[in-house]
Amino acid sequence: MAHVVAEPCVGCKFTDCVEVCPTNCFYETADRVVINPDECIDCTSCVPVCPVAAIFAEGDLPDQWKSYIASNRDLMAGATQITVKKEALGKGTPKCQPK
């Protein structure tokens, strides 16, 4: 079971998670990061460092965000691997305030 990046990341795209991932399984799209489920080892290192609490184990994903399991996999096709933290896309916006 892999971890999934859910709705709170959309438009915010904090990348604190990429620096702690031992398998470099994060990929970047225009408005978020996604996790490659085939590369994720379910170590949970990324969960506590996500400022907007957007990362969940598949089994812990809230019902309203279950669609993100498929969308993370689908978005992988056009995504670029990211291993270095970048400035957050939505930094300073009301939606993207750290939890």
C-alpha positions as CSV (number, residue, x, y, z in Angstrom):
1,M,0.0,0.0,0.0
2,A,1.4,3.4,-1.0
3,H,0.9,6.8,0.2
4,V,-1.3,9.3,-1.7
5,V,-1.1,13.1,-2.0
6,A,-4.7,14.5,-1.7
7,E,-6.6,17.7,-2.3
8,P,-4.8,20.0,0.3
9,C,-1.7,19.9,-2.0
10,V,-3.6,21.1,-5.1
11,G,-2.5,24.7,-5.7
12,C,-0.2,24.8,-2.7
13,K,2.5,22.3,-3.9
14,F,4.8,22.4,-0.8
15,T,7.8,20.2,-1.5
16,D,9.1,19.5,2.0
17,C,8.2,15.9,1.5
18,V,10.6,15.3,-1.4
19,E,13.6,15.9,0.8
20,V,12.8,13.2,3.3
21,C,11.7,10.5,0.8
22,P,14.3,7.7,0.8
23,T,13.1,6.4,-2.6
24,N,12.6,9.7,-4.5
25,C,9.0,8.6,-5.4
26,F,7.7,12.2,-5.6
27,Y,6.8,13.7,-9.0
28,E,5.8,17.3,-9.8
29,T,2.9,18.5,-11.9
30,A,1.9,22.1,-12.6
31,D,-0.2,22.5,-9.4
32,R,0.9,19.6,-7.0
33,V,3.2,16.8,-6.2
34,V,2.2,13.1,-6.6
35,I,3.6,9.9,-5.3
36,N,4.5,7.1,-7.7
37,P,2.8,4.1,-6.0
38,D,5.2,1.7,-7.5
39,E,8.2,3.4,-5.9
40,C,6.7,4.3,-2.5
41,I,7.8,1.9,0.3
42,D,5.2,3.2,2.8
43,C,7.8,4.5,5.2
44,T,5.7,7.5,6.3
45,S,8.6,9.9,6.4
46,C,6.7,12.4,4.2
47,V,3.5,12.5,6.3
48,P,4.7,14.6,9.3
49,V,6.6,17.1,7.1
50,C,3.7,18.1,4.9
51,P,2.7,21.6,6.0
52,V,-0.9,21.2,4.7
53,A,-1.4,17.6,5.9
54,A,-2.1,16.3,2.3
55,I,-0.3,12.9,2.5
56,F,-2.1,9.8,3.6
57,A,-1.7,6.0,3.5
58,E,-4.2,4.7,1.0
59,G,-6.1,3.0,3.8
60,D,-6.3,6.2,5.8
61,L,-7.4,8.5,3.0
62,P,-10.6,10.3,3.9
63,D,-13.6,9.2,1.8
64,Q,-14.0,12.5,0.0
65,W,-10.5,12.1,-1.4
66,K,-10.5,8.5,-2.5
67,S,-10.4,9.6,-6.1
68,Y,-6.9,10.8,-5.5
69,I,-5.6,7.2,-5.5
70,A,-6.4,7.0,-9.2
71,S,-5.5,10.6,-10.0
72,N,-2.0,10.3,-8.4
73,R,-1.4,7.3,-10.7
74,D,-2.8,9.0,-13.7
75,L,-0.9,12.2,-13.3
76,M,2.4,10.2,-13.2
77,A,2.4,10.0,-17.0
78,G,3.1,13.7,-17.4
79,A,5.0,14.4,-14.2
80,T,8.7,15.1,-13.6
81,Q,10.6,13.5,-10.7
82,I,11.4,16.0,-7.9
83,T,14.1,15.4,-5.3
84,V,14.9,19.0,-4.1
85,K,12.6,21.3,-2.2
86,K,11.3,24.3,-4.1
87,E,9.4,27.4,-3.2
88,A,5.7,26.5,-2.6
89,L,3.3,27.4,-5.4
90,G,0.6,28.7,-3.1
91,K,2.8,30.1,-0.3
92,G,1.0,32.8,1.6
93,T,-2.4,32.1,0.2
94,P,-5.2,31.5,2.6
95,K,-5.8,27.9,1.4
96,C,-2.1,27.0,1.8
97,Q,-1.5,27.9,5.4
98,P,0.4,25.3,7.4
99,K,-1.8,23.1,9.6
